[in-house]
Amino acid sequence: MGNADFVYPPSTSDRREQCTHRVAIPPAQPFFTSFKNSLKETFFPDDPLRQFKNKTPSKKLILGLQYLFPILEWAPRYSFQFLKSDLISGITIASLAIPQGISYAKLANLPPILGLYSSFIPPLVYAMMGSSRDLAVGTVAVASLLTASMLGKEVNAAEHPTLYLHLAFTATFFAGLLQASLGLLRLGFIVDFLSHATIVGFMSGAATVVILQQLKGILGLDHFTKSTDIISVFHSVFSQTHEWRWESGVLGVGFLFFLLVTRYFSKRRPKLFWISAMAPLTSVILGSLLVYLTHAEKHGVQIIGNLKKGLNPLSFGDLVFTTPYMATALKTGMVTGIIALAEGIAVGRSFAMFKDYNIDGNKEMIAIGSMNIVGSCFSCYITTGPFSRSAVNFNAGCKTAMSNVIMAVAVMVTLLFLTPLFHYTPLVVLSAIIISAMLGLIDYDSAIHLWNVDKFDFFVCMGAYIGVIFASVEVGLVIAVAISVLRLLLFVARPRTFLLGNLPNSTVYRNVEQYPDANNVHGVLILKIDAPIYFANSSYLRERIMRWIDEEEDKLKSTGETSLQYAILDMTAVGNIDTSGISMLEEVKKTTDRREIKLVLANPGAEVMKKLNKAKFLENIGQEWVYLTVGEAVDACNYKLHTCKPAESQPWNNV
């Protein structure tokens, strides 16, 4: 900082007079005020209550209802033009939701009709409470696979179908409760612990596992491994070569080829998106007709069979809250809930970005959680906003969440009148539909991008992927989360420190690795600490700073130059510091004092200055050795080097 109003002598480089400014210590705040501000920054960074300021009680009530139920905000402005767009979108996504719903329910080892139930009630709830205009609600493959994998370890779906069904409802209830609680408590940042690289690897691995599981349907196998790892699946497939049914294989490969071709054309010509959107339903219709006309079910082609006609029955009384199964349902609900939440919010934000509007992540959590809680009471299992269905909704030109209502009405009509038409639908067609959808989730382009940009992120991605396909989906998820947390801990515990140099013909100081032409300042070591200083990294920073000092002294000795006299710490990036960090600075100062090196601080922030002042560290180092910029600190050190002997250096106010 230097003396207040102290004017340095003309510099030898530019002969200009420069005036330093004192680094301010922020005024003390009452504890309650400081604590309230910290809570606000942590849990309410978007300040959701600002819209209620200076409003009448009646207006606050209306705004509060609109916050909880966004439909009350956009419904009064709804127009016929919007209805036309949403009608087309709703019918289009319904044509995709019906076959996908049936397919994913089979993937979860649940009755196929539950896929239709889950595409009826949850979309209606989301349309009232969700803030995304483009999210199309329904079941997803990864959550379905997790449900089958985690519940299947405790209860055999074939031997105890009723108990398994009730546990699926209970897991959905717990998933919704967790999701809504995270939103209400403003804890949405927990989902952010799943990094982009982790999600890419996990979703790609889960998609690969789902594809491998469909070999059972494609090959027409009656018996199949309950394990999801690739080794067990291949062993199960190739140990039953005598059980393969060529009829199923030909039918499956044919429909898979049809689905992939339609998707290819839709990608090449985005205006023809409806071709790929209608392809799954077309496959179901053609497959059902083919089986019906050829009686293929008598030749080894497995079919869905009877689907119960009617709307969702109540299932609240079926929820299991007794031991020993409640723990299984709770664990399954928490895992599937987090995965579904991460996918739904990521998809919603992606499409909101394209249309230039914002969605409230915490509000979305409440909406998704509420639709799963309500859904669990009406025979639905875990739902969210799948990417494939939402992409079709977006491309179809949806304007509001009314497209979900229209989709739900279409599903309702199907439940009431059309379910008998699915009797002859071959399971192999459902397997082809799932494989086609899952191939789009294997995001190799993102993996290549991660390799080109950040090798560590690539290895995080591959760690999650390998964990899923070689162990299990749960193990892969644990590995993915563990790697993400480890990366976070490495960022916190091992912050970067940089050696700064002076850019020629300027007073700017930058990293010498980034700017090789930056010049070192003789007798002065300038270091930048690039992170807050906490207990987790204080020991590392102490060792790293002393290593920089040792290396600089060795370098000066080897060249016979002036010995090191000053060590300047640029603390611009140090947003905060705790008591361990302050103790570290005190230890560094003691060490540098013994070695006749003066410790100087540059540009500490408000929070850091406040804590250093309370800890008496500023008195210890001397406020005259705290500067506003690195340039001022260097000028002061240079002036000192040229006017005093190092051993005689005194604070500026004593000169």
C-alpha positions, 0 to 999 in steps of 0.5 A: 500500500505504501504511505498515503499520498506518498509520491514516488520519485520519477521512475528510471523507465518512463520518468513519470510520477506515480501516486499510490492509493491505500488498499482499503479495509471494508467497514465492519458489518454486524454479524447478522447482516454479514451472515444474511448476505452470505446466505443470500449469495449462496442460496439466492444468487438469482434473487427470486424475491425481487419481483415482490418488492414494493408490491401490494399484498394482492399483487404479491399473492398473484406473483406467488401463484404465478411463480409456483404455477407458470401456466397462470402467467402465460395462459392469459396471453395464449393465442390461436397461433400458439395453439396451432403450433403446440397442436402440431408439436403435441401430436408429433411427440405423442407419436414418439412418446407412445412407442418409447413409453412402452419400450422403456417400461419393458426396459425397467421390467415393468408392465408396458402399460406403465409407459403410457401411464407415465406419459399421461399424468406427469406431462399435465403436472409439468405443464402447470408448474414447469418453466421450460417451453420446450421440455417434453416429459416422459420416461427415459432409458437410463432411469429405466435401466437403473430402476431395473438394475437396482430394484432387480437386485432385491426383488425378482420382477418375474417371481414377485411382479406385484412387489416389484411394481409397488417398489417402482412406485415407491422409488418414484415417490422418493425421487420426486420428494428429493427433487422437490426438496432440492428445489425448495431448499435452493440446493440445486447446485448439488446437481452441478457436481456432475460435470459435463465430462462426467455426464457425457461418459456416464450417459454414453456408457449407460446407452451402450449398456441399454443397447447390449440389453436389447440383444435379448429382444433382437435375438429372441432369447427367453433367458438373459443375464441380470447383470449389465456389464459387457462381459456378462452380456456377451457371455449370455449371448454367445453361450445361447447361440442355439437359442437365437431366432433368425426371425426375430433377428431379421425383423429387428435388423430391418426395423433398426435400419429403417429407424436409422435411415429416417433419422439420417434424412431428418438430420440432413434436412431439419425440416423433415424432422417429422419423418424420424419422429413418426418412424417409431410409431410407424414401426410399431404399426408395421410390425404389428400388421406383419405379425398379425398377418403372418402369425409370427408369434407362433414362430418364436417372435415375442409380442406384447400381448394384452394391454389393460384399457383405461386410465391410470389407476390410483397407486398411493395405497401401494407405496411401500414404507415398511422394512426391509424394502423401503431402504431399497426403494429409497436408494433407487429413488435417490439415484434415479432422481438425481440422474433424471434431474440432471438430464431434465435441467440440462435439456431444458437449459439447452433449448432455452438458450436456443430461444433466448429465454431463461429457466429457473433451475430450482423451479424446474426441480420443484416441477419435476419433483412434483410431477413424480410425486403425483405420478407415483400416486397414479401408477407412474414411474420415474419421468423427466425431460428426455432429449430425443422427445424434447428435440422433436418438440423443439423442431416441431415449433412448440410455443408453450408447455401446452404441447405436453397437454396435447401429448397427454390428451393423445395418450389418454385417447390411446389408453381409453380406446387404442390399447388393444391395437398394440396386442401384436406389437413384436418386442423386437420392434421395441428393442429396435426403437430403444437401440435407435434412440440410444445410439444418439446418446453415445456422444463421441463428438463430445469425447473427441472435443474433450480430448482436444481441449482438456485431456483430464476431462477426457479421462474423466469421461472415459473413467465414467464410461468404462465403469458403467460398461465393465462394472454396472450402472451404479458403479459407473455412477459412483465412479463418475461422481467420485472423479468429479469430486476428485477433480474439484478437490484438486482444483481447490487443494492444488491451486496454480501459482504463477511467476509474473514478469513485466511486459516490455514498455508497460507497467503490466505484469503477466505470467511469464509462461504465457508471455515469454517476452515478459522481463523479470525484475532483478531482486524481486520475485513476483508470484500470483496465487490463482485461488482462494486460500483455505485449509485444504490448500494452505500447506501446499501454497506454503511449500510452493511459495517457498519452492519458488523463492528457493528456485529464484535464489538458486538462479540468482546465485548461479548467475552472480546477480543481486540476491533476492530482496523482495517477494511480492504476492499478487492476491487479485484472484484470492477471493477469500481466506480462512484462518489456516490461510492466514497462519500460512501467510504468517509462517511464510513471513517468518521464513522470509524475514529470517532470510532477509527477504521482505514479503509484500502483498498486492491487491488483496480483496475486501474479504481478505483485507477484513480478515487480515486486519482482524487477525492483526496480520496487517500490523505484523507485515506493516500496512505500508507493505500492502499495495493496490497493484503489482506495478506500485509494489514493484516501483516501491521495491525498486525505489528501495533497492536503489536508495537503501541497503537491503539490510537497512530497509525500513518502512516507508513512513520511517524514510 
